[in-house]
Amino acid sequence: MMRAEMMRGGWWLALLMAGAAQGATLNVTAEYNPATYEAEGAKFINTTPCTQYPNSTGFWCSTTATVDTPQAVRFDTSITRTVKAGGDSREGVHYLGFPGARDVTLVKQGGGASYTLKFIVTAVGSEMNVGSVPADTAISEKGDCAYASAWKNNSSLFVYRNVKESASVSGGRCYGQNAGAVGKDLTISSIYLGYKLKAPNPLAMENGTYTGKLTLSMGHNQDFDFGAGTYTDTQLTVNVTIKVRHQIKVDFPAGGNRVVLQPPGGWHDWIYRGRNDAPSYIDAVLPARFWVAVPYRVSLSCQYLNARGDGCQIKNDKNNHKVPVKVYGTGIRNQEWPLYAGKTDIYAYHKVLADSNRPFRFVVENSSVKEMMKYPGSTYRGDITIIIDVAIN
């Protein structure tokens, strides 16, 4: 029986949001934190700097632990219109239309599995420049949002609204009016966007870089609709880049806890060829895939330890006869590296285990096979545990 013991390490995620060619660029960063993994499970940690503007504590800027809780960002835009009274809510001082949750397909660079990330809007807001702020700056709130925050200075009104949970899934609109702003020329110069991400399970993903793109329209009855007027930007492109970097991630195939040692070509081939002499060796290969980003140790734990204490044996199930089994890890250029029980050497990154397709090989050599052949009808068994451990100072 083979058993792998390992530690898993860090992730890094970067999400880049960009408008059309003349729009703003928004960078959102997050990382996988092993301490958080231990406490809460494998999740991204959002590390995006939250630059507060306007400088009113708690207006919209917030930092959070994991990306599945809301975070806020801000990007520049330019939308101009004249505030009007009447039945068209898009001509009022405050109008924010937003899309429902959207999927982003993440594809691994260089080939491999793809994954889905969900982008969910949780809050929307805007900076509205009106020249001179009315004495009464109260703005009503209707539609699919709930009041969160408001602020003002000498020339601008700022609103930030929480999206109702049902509207986060399907999309919706938030709107309101201010009587003192009617007739004024208005420019929306900033958009505030609260979001959360439903990210893939990091433990299911291979090391590598994953990219995806989400394109959202801006304008009248589009994905993002910030009211009637003239839009400088008509498109918002969300480019997603996820970098996965486990300290050590090891994948074994289903049923990989059992291997059967055979001659080259198998026992049936050996018998078919009428061989009377013992096979030159018997072996088995255990497929394995590795992603390693730190120094590590690989050693063996043996059910039956050899006399020197540095290797494993298997035992005849009808008597106590034992034979040694040599274990190798495959390294760069398919070079085989012998593994030992109790070995304390530290392997540097990719010396033994590197990227994918690094199988282990178990070998009983010719002299031992000859001894085994003296006991026909017997089965030799033994448990060999492969221990893979991050070398942490």
PyMOL commands that set and color helices and strands:
alter all, ss='L'
color gray80, all
select helices_A, chain A and resi 34-40+89-91+165-170+179-181+202-204+267-272+332-334+366-372
alter helices_A, ss='H'
color red, helices_A
select strands_A, chain A and resi 4-5+11-19+25-32+44-46+71-82+94-99+102-108+114-129+142-143+145-152+156-163+171-176+185-198+208-217+230-231+235-244+248-251+281-286+289-292+296-302+304-305+312-316+322-330+336-339+360-365+380-381+384-390
alter strands_A, ss='S'
color yellow, strands_A
deselect
rebuild
show_as cartoon
